[in-house]
């Protein structure tokens, strides 16, 4: 397989992104993973429209997701945290209750990339992605390393309309076709 390819003849278009940290304990001062996603998005030329910290509460996560997918100024939701297998980890269930279509390849590719860094522990991640009302939704693990893996290995390419052979950014106008 050849490396990533960018068509520089296509103008870059920054996406409008909202970031959610799911945690019972993190604050704005201690939220390194959410801060990393904001930093990476801004460095890439995207627009961060909102950032929140939500407790590990499925209903509250769903409410926030629905708020963003009904907001025309949000094209992508990135969540970090709550994707493990413990009793408090409910982010994937909240996402599944809200999305219209899943993107199973995201979780599969994420775990493959994660395996390169943490070995078989990657199996504990329930990272998921989907689409709802024309908005992409990605649920990432809460560790900063996992957020780096997801952004650096997948999202930065898929959010760049110049990436070839195809990307999520170019599909945005067609997500609500029926």
C-alpha positions in Angstrom: 0.0 0.0 0.0 1.3 3.5 -0.8 1.2 6.2 1.7 -1.4 9.0 2.1 -1.9 11.1 -0.9 -3.2 14.7 -1.0 -4.6 16.5 -4.1 -3.2 20.0 -3.5 -5.4 21.4 -6.4 -8.4 21.1 -4.1 -8.7 23.9 -1.5 -8.7 22.8 2.1 -12.1 23.3 3.9 -12.0 23.3 7.7 -14.8 21.2 9.4 -16.9 22.4 12.3 -16.2 20.1 15.2 -17.6 19.8 18.7 -15.6 17.9 21.4 -17.1 16.0 24.4 -15.1 14.5 27.2 -17.1 11.8 29.1 -15.8 11.6 32.7 -17.0 11.7 36.3 -13.6 13.1 37.4 -12.0 15.3 34.8 -12.2 19.1 34.8 -11.1 21.6 32.1 -7.7 21.7 33.9 -7.2 17.9 33.9 -8.9 17.0 30.6 -5.8 16.3 28.6 -7.6 14.1 26.0 -10.2 16.7 25.2 -7.6 19.4 25.0 -5.5 17.3 22.7 -8.5 16.8 20.3 -9.2 20.6 20.3 -5.5 21.3 19.7 -5.1 18.8 16.8 -8.3 20.0 15.2 -7.3 23.7 15.4 -3.7 22.9 14.2 -5.2 21.1 11.2 -7.3 24.2 10.3 -10.7 23.0 11.5 -13.1 25.1 13.7 -14.0 24.0 17.2 -17.5 25.1 17.8 -18.0 23.7 21.3 -16.3 21.7 24.0 -18.0 20.1 27.1 -17.3 17.7 29.9 -20.3 15.3 30.6 -20.4 12.7 33.4 -20.6 9.0 32.6 -24.4 9.2 32.3 -26.0 7.7 29.1 -29.0 10.0 29.1 -26.9 13.2 29.5 -24.6 12.0 26.7 -27.5 11.4 24.4 -29.0 14.8 25.2 -25.7 16.5 24.3 -25.3 14.5 21.1 -28.9 15.3 20.0 -28.2 19.0 20.7 -25.2 19.0 18.5 -26.7 16.9 15.6 -29.5 19.4 15.5 -27.1 22.3 15.3 -26.3 23.2 11.7 -22.9 24.6 12.8 -21.6 21.2 14.0 -20.5 18.7 11.3 -18.4 16.4 13.5 -18.7 15.3 17.1 -15.6 13.9 18.8 -16.1 12.3 22.2 -13.3 10.9 24.4 -14.0 8.6 27.4 -16.5 6.0 28.5 -15.7 3.4 25.8 -14.3 0.7 28.0 -16.0 -2.4 29.4 -16.7 -1.3 33.0 -20.1 -0.6 34.4 -19.8 3.2 34.1 -18.7 3.0 30.4 -21.8 3.9 28.4 -20.6 6.1 25.6 -21.0 3.5 22.8 -24.6 2.8 24.0 -25.4 6.5 23.9 -24.0 6.9 20.5 -25.8 3.9 19.1 -29.1 5.3 20.5 -28.6 8.5 18.5 -27.0 7.6 15.2 -28.8 6.6 12.0 -25.9 4.6 10.5 -22.8 3.1 12.1 -19.3 3.3 10.6 -17.9 -0.1 11.8 -14.6 0.3 9.9 -13.6 3.1 12.2 -13.5 1.0 15.4 -11.8 -1.8 13.5 -9.1 0.4 12.1 -8.7 2.2 15.4 -8.1 -1.0 17.3 -5.6 -2.1 14.7 -3.6 1.1 15.1 -4.0 0.9 18.8 -2.6 -2.7 18.8 0.7 -1.3 17.4 1.1 0.7 20.6 -0.6 -1.2 23.4 -0.8 -4.8 22.1 -3.7 -7.0 23.0 -5.1 -4.3 25.5 -6.5 -2.7 22.3 -9.3 -5.3 22.5 -10.8 -3.5 25.6 -11.7 -0.5 23.5 -15.2 -0.1 22.2 -14.4 2.9 20.0 -17.3 3.5 17.6 -18.5 5.9 14.9 -21.7 6.7 13.1 -23.7 9.4 11.3 -26.8 11.2 12.5 -28.7 13.9 10.6 -25.7 14.7 8.5 -23.3 14.8 11.5 -20.3 12.5 11.9 -20.0 11.1 15.4 -16.8 9.4 16.8 -16.4 8.0 20.3 -12.8 7.5 21.3 -11.2 6.1 24.5 -10.3 8.5 27.2 -6.5 8.1 27.1 -4.5 10.8 25.5 -2.5 8.1 23.6 -5.8 6.7 22.1 -6.9 10.1 21.0 -3.5 10.7 19.3 -3.8 7.3 17.6 -7.3 8.1 16.3 -6.4 11.7 15.2 -3.0 11.0 13.7 -3.8 7.7 12.1 -7.3 8.2 10.9 -9.2 11.4 11.5 -6.7 14.0 10.2 -6.9 12.2 6.8 -10.6 11.6 6.7 -11.4 15.2 7.7 -9.2 16.7 5.0 -11.1 17.0 1.7 -7.8 16.8 -0.2 -7.0 13.3 1.0 -7.2 10.6 -1.7 -8.7 8.3 -2.8 -11.7 9.4 -0.7 -12.5 11.0 2.7 -15.4 11.8 5.1 -15.1 15.5 4.4 -16.2 15.2 0.7 -19.2 13.1 1.7 -20.6 15.7 4.1 -23.0 17.3 1.5 -24.5 13.9 0.7 -25.0 12.5 4.2 -28.7 13.5 4.3 -29.6 12.1 0.9 -32.5 9.8 0.8 
